[in-house]
């Protein structure tokens, strides 16, 4: 491994058990669990505050959508969200999630996934068309064939949650949090980790975990280039407060049933056909989700475009009106949102990896963990607990 020859005087410097680089949800929950074990933890963030994937996402905590491996981490995460919300308002709302089938193929899939989740011991209930309409009267009747509901799942205000979690880690768990610290070098020297920031600060630790999100050019760029990581760009929209609606749960739809990993594990998924009217939506990775915020506004999305590590800028910073119109058209078949009520649209970005996450050991004491994809909000609390237990067992 290339080294920079950093010279440090260990006896004059505080040494941490763990340094975490990156204060998004994956990094912060690593710090959270290590601190709960009594470890001395330093959490470093390159910006004034985290502004990446953790706050750009939809804010649905849905273990129901994950494959069997990741679902276990998602279900475990629910327990931590229960504990956090019981202590203070972390913006977590246990309003459950419902997947609404719009045709017979989707209806068959929700029945099959119900069997899988019964076997896994994950609570859910199949609802008929009539029962779905009674519970969710705002959904257009013509769209509904039936549904499956998961009562234990959460929605969360992504734009606030991570900041509350960092504050908790600092105030209650003793994590040291330092922002405006862009880390430019990490190396293993004689069994201890030396971390250097862009402004010349040096920190020491027993272990370091790099949770870099979709930032690939500050540390170990050659590793990221050959990692298999890609970046997904998502478009989302938000309405003005619409008090006439009371959605009561995370609303996931037929396109989601056709997309999420849990349904891919169902026997009939391999024979699933895409109707002609959905081909344009599939091209842009569109599936329609709705989440209503406490003020009555509704978030609607989302789409997916992809680029490799060295081509992220090709995704652009703007949003496509064409893609937004595709989403609005499909959303209108499900929920009668007035076109003029949309007031905001934005793009979110996250890194993802074919293995579900990119885990790479730089040395015995330094590891990269990034590319958790769209399941970060759902699984990070449970996933990082397992990894911290492995690290300090």
Secondary structure, 3 states (H helix, E strand, C coil): CCCCCCCCCHHHCCEEEEEEECCCHHHHHHHHHHHHCCCCEEEECCCCCCCCHHHHCCCEECHHHCCHHHHHHHHHHHHHHHHHHHHCCCCEECCCEEEEECCHHHHHHHHHHHHHHHHHCCCCEEECHHHHHHHCCCECHHHCCEEEEECCCEEECHHHHHHHHHHHHHHHHCCEEECCCCEEEEEEECCEEEEEECCCCEEEEEEEEECCCCCCCCCCHHHHHCCCCEEEEEEEEEECCCCCCCCCCEEECHHHHCCCHHHHCCHHHHHCCCCHHHHHHHHCCCCCEEEECCCCCEEEECCCEEEEHHHHHHHCCCCCHHHHHHHHHHHHHHECCCHHHEEEEEEEEEEECCCCCEEEECCCCEEEEECEHHHHHHHHHHHHHHHHHHHCC
